[in-house]
């Protein structure tokens, strides 16, 4: 996702956002990363599939399954993968090359926004802040990077 914003000082800013596949490691997350691999998730998925197959194999022949039951099971099965996709962190970068006269230097601001729907609104707020104040808002998620 790219967006362009023009500051009132004449500098052109490029605001980019891209999804991260892994959460950035922070000091707060150190104690929570106990498993450190995908084995528990794969094991639970295998157990759920085996139990589902056992349920289908042992079902009596006269049982009529309502149409909403498979749809409800599909919704339950897709809940966590969809939640994972929608709650991914996005890295947002706002940068400028400076102005033509050289009075204002080039700048780069970087931050992280959680959520696919939140990132669009945050990019809009950053663009408005640049248009009004010539810089991203200090109260937002972006911080200047040297």
C-alpha positions in Angstrom: 0.0 0.0 0.0 1.6 3.3 -1.1 0.3 6.8 -0.6 1.8 10.2 -1.5 1.4 13.3 0.6 2.6 16.9 -0.1 3.7 18.9 2.9 3.0 22.6 3.0 6.8 23.1 3.0 7.1 21.7 -0.5 8.5 18.2 0.4 6.8 15.2 -1.2 6.3 12.3 1.2 5.9 8.6 0.3 3.9 6.6 2.9 4.3 2.8 2.4 2.8 -0.1 4.4 3.6 -3.7 4.1 2.5 -6.8 6.1 5.0 -8.6 8.3 4.8 -12.4 8.4 6.3 -12.5 11.9 5.8 -10.2 14.8 8.9 -8.1 15.6 10.7 -9.5 18.7 10.4 -7.2 21.7 11.5 -7.5 25.3 7.9 -8.0 26.5 7.4 -11.0 24.2 10.5 -12.9 25.4 8.8 -14.9 28.1 5.7 -15.7 26.0 7.6 -17.5 23.2 7.8 -20.9 24.9 7.0 -23.3 22.0 9.2 -21.5 19.4 7.9 -23.7 16.6 4.7 -25.0 14.9 4.6 -28.5 16.3 1.8 -27.9 18.9 -0.4 -26.3 16.3 0.2 -29.1 13.8 -0.4 -31.8 16.4 -3.8 -30.2 17.4 -4.8 -29.9 13.8 -4.0 -33.6 13.2 -6.0 -34.6 16.3 -9.0 -32.5 15.1 -8.9 -34.1 11.7 -8.7 -37.6 13.1 -11.6 -37.0 15.4 -13.7 -35.6 12.5 -12.9 -38.6 10.4 -13.8 -41.0 13.3 -17.1 -39.1 13.7 -17.9 -39.5 9.9 -16.9 -43.2 9.8 -19.0 -44.2 12.9 -22.1 -42.2 11.9 -25.3 -44.4 11.5 -26.7 -44.4 8.0 -30.1 -42.9 8.8 -28.7 -39.7 10.2 -29.7 -36.5 8.3 -27.3 -33.6 8.7 -28.8 -30.1 8.4 -27.1 -27.9 5.9 -26.1 -25.3 8.5 -23.9 -27.9 10.5 -21.1 -28.2 7.9 -21.2 -24.4 7.4 -20.9 -23.9 11.2 -18.0 -26.3 11.4 -16.2 -24.6 8.5 -16.7 -21.2 10.2 -15.2 -22.6 13.4 -12.3 -24.2 11.5 -11.5 -20.9 9.7 -11.8 -18.6 12.7 -8.2 -18.8 13.9 -6.5 -18.6 10.5 -8.7 -15.6 9.5 -7.9 -14.0 12.9 -4.2 -14.6 12.3 -4.4 -12.9 8.9 -6.4 -9.9 10.1 -4.2 -9.3 13.1 -0.8 -9.3 11.4 1.5 -6.4 12.1 2.1 -3.9 9.3 5.3 -1.8 9.0 4.5 1.7 8.0 7.2 3.9 6.6 6.9 7.6 5.7 9.9 9.1 4.0 10.9 12.2 2.0 13.9 13.1 -0.1 13.9 16.7 1.2 13.1 19.8 -0.8 14.8 21.2 -3.9 16.6 24.0 -2.2 18.2 21.8 0.4 16.8 23.7 3.4 14.8 20.7 4.6 16.7 17.4 4.8 15.5 14.0 3.9 13.6 12.1 6.7 12.5 8.6 7.4 9.8 7.7 10.0 9.0 4.0 10.8 6.4 2.4 13.0 4.2 -0.7 13.4 0.4 -0.9 13.2 -1.5 -4.0 14.2 -4.5 -5.1 12.0 -5.3 -5.0 8.4 -8.2 -2.6 8.8 -6.3 -0.3 11.3 -3.4 0.3 8.8 -5.6 2.0 6.2 -6.9 4.5 8.7 -3.5 5.1 10.2 -2.0 5.9 6.7 -4.8 8.4 6.2 -4.1 10.1 9.5 -0.3 10.2 8.7 -1.0 11.8 5.3 -3.3 14.4 6.9 -0.7 15.2 9.5 2.0 15.7 6.9 -0.3 18.0 4.9 -1.1 20.1 8.0 2.1 20.1 10.0 4.8 19.0 7.5 5.7 15.9 9.7 4.0 12.7 10.8 2.3 13.2 14.2 4.5 12.5 17.2 1.5 10.9 19.0 1.1 8.3 16.3 2.9 5.0 15.8 5.8 6.4 13.6 9.1 7.5 15.1 12.0 9.2 13.3 14.9 7.0 12.2 18.4 8.2 11.5 
